[in-house]
């Protein structure tokens, strides 16, 4: 699944962010828990694999839509919304990835 996102995350920017806008529209309008879970997941993965994804989602008001789902009645929707919010909050995925590879290895930072 990671391969899909690595290869296709940038394509979500095409046509003036049409796919992202459609996902956010689903988060706003759908009542189906499965649709809400999948849309939340996809936004989170986009953010994780596209360097400017966080700012794009925030500009499209996607973050607000996902935050509202944290209070949804369905526990699966809340779970996937929480995962998406966590991905929106991470500042540096590259740093986190290195930490997960070897948490005891010191990270070299640019001075």
Secondary structure, 3 states (H helix, E strand, C coil): CHHHHHHHHHHHHHHHHHHHHHHHHHHHHCCCHHHHHHHHHHHHHHHHHCCCHHHHHHHCCHHHHHHHHCCCCCHHHHHHHHHHHHHHHCCCHHHHHHHHHCCCCCCCCCC
